[in-house]
Amino acid sequence: MSEKIPFVTKELVEEIAKTYPTPFHIYDERAIRENARRLKAAFAWNAGYKEFFAVKATPNPYILQILKEEGCGTDCSSMTELMMSEAVGITGEDIMFSSNDTPEGEFTKASQLGAYINLDDYTMIDFLKEECGIPETVFCRYNPGGVYEVSNGIMDNPGDSKYGMTKEQMVDAYRRLQKLGAKKFGIHSFLVSNTVTNDYYPMLARTLFELAVELKERTGAHIAYINLSGGIGIPYRPDQQENDIALIGEGVRKAFEEILVPAGMGDVAVFTELGRFMLAPYGHLVTRAIHEKHTYKEYIGVDACAANLMRPAMYGAYHHITVLGKENAPCDHKYDVAGALCENNDKFAIDRMLPEIERGDYLVIHDTGAHGFAMGYNYNGKLRSAELLLCEDGSVKQIRRAETPEDYFATFDFSGFFGR
Ligand SMILES: Cc1ncc(COP(=O)(O)O)c(C=O)c1O
């Protein structure tokens, strides 16, 4: 079993906590940059390759800025994500707008920014046309239906998923979009989330490359881009084998050479819009043990709760925990590590073997850099924490302050109650 080693020490956290009390999320700039470079190198064989970071995973302009410096664009799914992208100077064809059930006004904003627009459904063609016209380049999202299998079994069930169009709808969409003036096309598909296998992307690439050849033959459309979207996962558990991005890139290259090049489509640009792979391992939620409780089970109460990290409560997701300063102590105590919400699923770990925890100990909850802070909410009047950046030079910068009660109350007008 490989160890998960935090990128902060007890001493550093004690120092940070003097200025920024727990709980907080902290991100490791150096590791984010190194990983982004590995991804870029893995797809360097494709001249038009670009990663559009899925903003929803970690919507923070400082993170977007780091990734921009590493050559990434953004994948946005809402008005505010488009606005955040614009604020950090990521505009035009550096934005992929991959929305679904799109509210009025968002295509207009995406179009004003010059973003690539990715349509989730055939009916979105008329919606887009009426709202702001059909751009020269349009993406359509594909859903093959059925179940999706790789060598080690069924991965997911696209037939049950709300996203994307059937193949015949894709054919109709490309024909109609050409009639309406579109000149260049992209194909997008996201079939399985958090895949911990090197087979998913190469297999998806094969599916989409074959579809591209067929669509070109049947509709005459110029397919210029293929977006493999998100889905490359990370090993949340210490016994899982992490993906090898170089092997994944090579697998996609092989499929490209075998399918697209012989079809005269060797100029297609491959895009990705990864979130979890880009950020998850490079974020920690740091929390402090504030209570212990001994009833039918042994509980450790921490100062973070599911409002700071929803995944364990929502999906029963495993997040590894390190007790800082006790990295080498025996894991001979079985705990439920719980937050303060009035919900019994507000637990970061259940029956987890950990070193003996005392009040005041700092706990690192691992792999919270993506879909962590971002899924936060205010149930029980809980406030969102700060986000910090461990900079490459070792300094710590606050990149989002913690919410205050004033933030929580900001959308009420209390004047009718107290201001009389
Ligand atoms: C359209 C789209 N693209 C990309 C992503 C990023 O996925 P992941 O974080 O699994 O890479 C998501 C995640 O929900 C998504 O919905």
The ligand as a Gaussian input file, in Angstrom:
#p B3LYP/6-31G(d) Opt

LIG

0 1
 C      -18.909000      19.038000     -19.201000
 C      -17.856000      18.671000     -18.231000
 N      -16.564000      18.738000     -18.612000
 C      -15.563000      18.431000     -17.767000
 C      -15.807000      18.044000     -16.471000
 C      -14.645000      17.713000     -15.572000
 O      -14.700000      16.415000     -15.168000
 P      -13.549000      15.790000     -14.255000
 O      -13.371000      16.703000     -13.113000
 O      -14.072000      14.454000     -13.891000
 O      -12.329000      15.711000     -15.102000
 C      -17.127000      17.946000     -16.012000
 C      -17.429000      17.528000     -14.635000
 O      -18.500000      17.420000     -14.153000
 C      -18.183000      18.266000     -16.917000
 O      -19.456000      18.211000     -16.541000

